[in-house]
Amino acid sequence: MTLLIAVIAAVTVTTVWYVSPKARKLKVGTLALMYWGASLMWLVDAVVEYTELRADYFTPAQTDMLNDAFLGLCVTALGLVIWLVTVLVKDPCGVIRKALKGKA
């Protein structure tokens, strides 16, 4: 479930990055790379787990699926927070600079 959530997030963000020039300016590519990295990590985890469990890998318990889904959503949210902090620090559109100059 974590792999599925990460891949869906990665494909969605990559599509947004590809289609929108404004998204490229806002460094959405960084977010896409984080999600693709998480997808790759969970793909390796799935392969290793499959080599250990074989056929049992395809019949997980419901609690395991729920925990994996929660983990996938938490990591996706954490990626968004990291990207947001990156955007706020780099301020690619100059919004924060303009706001600080206006109040000073």
C-alpha positions, 0 to 999 in steps of 0.5 A: 500500500505504501508503494501504491500511494507513493507511485500515485503521488509521484505520477501526479506531481510529475504530471503537474510539473510537466504540464505547468510552467508555474509549477516548475518555477515553484520547484515541484520537481523537487517534490516529484524527486522525493516521491520517486525516491520513496517509490523506489525505496518501497519497490526494493522493500516489496521485492525483498519482502516477496523473496521472504514470503513468496505467495503469502506476500499477496495476502496481507492482513487488514491491519497490515494494509491499514498500517501501510496506508497510514504510513504512505499517507504520512510520508506523502504529507511529510514530503509536502511539508519538506517541499513547502519549507524549501519553497518558503526558504528559496522564495522563487516568486519573491512573495515573502521578500515583497511582504517583508519590504512592505512592512519594513 
